[in-house]
Amino acid sequence: MSRINTNVNALIAQRILRANNRNLAQSLERLSTGFRINRASDDPAGLIASENLRAEKSALSAAIGNAQRAEQVTNIMEGGLQEISTLLQEVQGLIGQNASEAGLSTEEKETNQLQIDQIIQAIDSIASNTTFNGVKLLNGSHDFQVAAVDGNVADFQVHGAKFVGNTSVDVNMVVTQSAQHAGLFMLLGAAVDTGGNDPSERLIFELAGAKGTREFSFGSGTAIASVAGAINQLKDATGVSAVASGTYLELKSTEYGSDQFVSVELKDTPPAMVGSLVRTMDTNENFFGGLIGDLTTFTAPVRDTGQDIGAVVNGITASGNGLTASVSSGALDVSVTLDTAAGGATTVGSLTAFSITGGGAKFNLGPQVNISNQVRMGVGNMASRNLGSVANGFLDELGAGQGANIVTGNLDTAQQIADDAISYVSQLRGRIGAFQSYKVGSAIRSMSVGLENLTAAESAIRDTDFAVEMSNLVRNQILVQATLSVLSIANANPQNVLALLQPQ
């Protein structure tokens, strides 16, 4: 058929040419942008997946940045604590120097005290001036806020807690096992009675505790109160104290817990020793029901061990150490030391130790902002007035004129304060190190791997495969050229009608 008004072949060629031009333009766009999906029409489902993956990548990138910032903050904290620890070691050395009085002049002692005063000031300065981006780190601003402390709580530490907004966390304790001293009872009567008139006959025994061992020797007629006094003079060396009560001598460890013990080993007991018995302690630290034996019959040491507190804190079985119960979980990390009064560590029962109302250094270590990814770490005030313990005192008490100064004060107390301060700072550094290694470090590593995998997945969906797209480009270029040739032929076909109109 030959028509002039309507060139169907040309219309078909034009339609195909437009389609080929669109395909060619799409190939050029993909090659020039590097993306296979540049608009929703390119791949609607792929676009949705790609945009979701991009959102996850953005969240992960921000989370990695947060974790890296947390690592930098804790590095600054640990650096300040390291310097404080070094200064405390110097304090410990100065206390040791002043403990040796022979050959040490008053001027030297006072100079050592001056050094301690300067160290205390330096520690306070570090606590006040350790900052990151203008935020103070060791002045207590990142410590947990606590309220409603029960009267049976002697001391506590809050290392970590999770709570949302303005809510508070009650620390509820159930004491399931009482803390106990180690202890033995020696029934000696009102005075030592060796059962004879020979003054050379003596009661000799070795007394051992957690701190050391000493041997004691008593002759006949020595009052039981004198025996107790002799033992108490050396209780700091043995860790065992004595109380004379009627006819028996009560021997107890100076502290509570399973690492405390009292051991009595008889070295020389006269054969006629009168009525001397040893009994162990029951769970209430009273006479145990059964008699162990006559002193003259012992051939081996008699030993009793103390007992740690047992407790459940907020439904978690606590780790006991003497009077202190500790729990460490993702939701709560605290240690609570109870006193020894009724209702405290020596009595089975329950109490609400305190409430955590806020505070802590808060870090978000995940892509979502929720309680699961949030970590709070308590960092207390590192000023000298807070370094030490409730039981022995704090570092500022070593200052000139204070009770534990090293010129006229109690050096034993000064040593204990220094030891407690060193232990406190070391434990905090250890917690910060564990936080850096196992929370921050692992979070950065795992999220970095996740970001790599998300990027790979998003690239597979959205990025241009240049090998495939170059093949499409060449094919589309050829198709456009071919279609143009076909269109030229289709446009030339109507001219053939002119041959029909020419006269024969």
Secondary structure, 3 states (H helix, E strand, C coil): CCCCCCCHHHHHHHHHHHHHHHHHHHHHHHHHHCECCCCHHHCHHHHHHHHHHHHHHHHHHHHHHHHHHHHHHHHHHHHHHHHHHHHHHHHHHHHHHHHCCCCCCHHHHHHHHHHHHHHHHHHHHHHHHCEECCEECCEEEECEEEECCCCCEEEEEEEEECCCCCCCEEEEEEEEECCECCEEEEECCCECCCCCCCCCCEEEEEEECCCCEEEEEEECCCEHHHHHHHHHHCHHHHCEEEEEECCEEEEEECCCCCCCEEEEEEEECCCCCCCCEEEEECCCCCECCCCCEEHHHCCCCEEEECECCEEEECCEECEEECCEEEEECCCEEEEEEECCCCCCCCCCEEEEEEEEEEECEEEECCCCCCCCCEEEECEEECCHHHCEECCCEEHHHHCCCCCCCCCCCCHHHHHHHHHHHHHHHHHHHHHHHHHHHHHHHHHHHHHHHHHHHHHHHHHHHHECCHHHHHHHHHHHHHHHHHHHHHHHHHHHHHHHHHHHHCCC
